């Protein structure tokens, strides 16, 4: 019986093109989206509003998560006090009703803020796919310049139109500085 290891073929994450300035990355991203690619990521040393518009990155559900978290916090604050005042330990103080909700407002407010802030942090981490200590792009040597002075465009292998050969030829037609395969 043989216990030899089969050679593992690395899975392709995508194809990465490196550009030297803003104008070329913006133009290349426009052409990529017009060509029908959808799973496209752009990496730049500073934010470019044009890329946000081209890649339709305006969709952000963190505000909805914060709203839902805040509403849940408000409800938890109210029902926590309601249960304590009406069911668990009802005390008649000055003839007021057990459910004296105006007295509950400070705690409801604090629970709203607490739950909303926790929802914001958790929602942001989940929606950004964090924590992710290692990304396949870190395996490309030149990607270290993405935080300095280079601009990168990656078409991911998950894209329905992705074909390793055709996608590489398409990216090369955009006149990048370099094109690299990104392995998982």
Secondary structure, DSSP 8 states (H G I E B T S, - for coil): -----------EEEEEEEESSHHHHHHHHHHHHHTT--SEEEE-SS--HHHHHHTTTT---HHHHHHHHHHHHHHHHHHHHHIIIIIIS----TT--S--GGGGHHHHHHHHHHHHHHHHHHHHHHHTT---S--GGGGSGGGGGGGTT-EEEEEETTSTT--HHHHHHHHHTT--SEEEEEE-
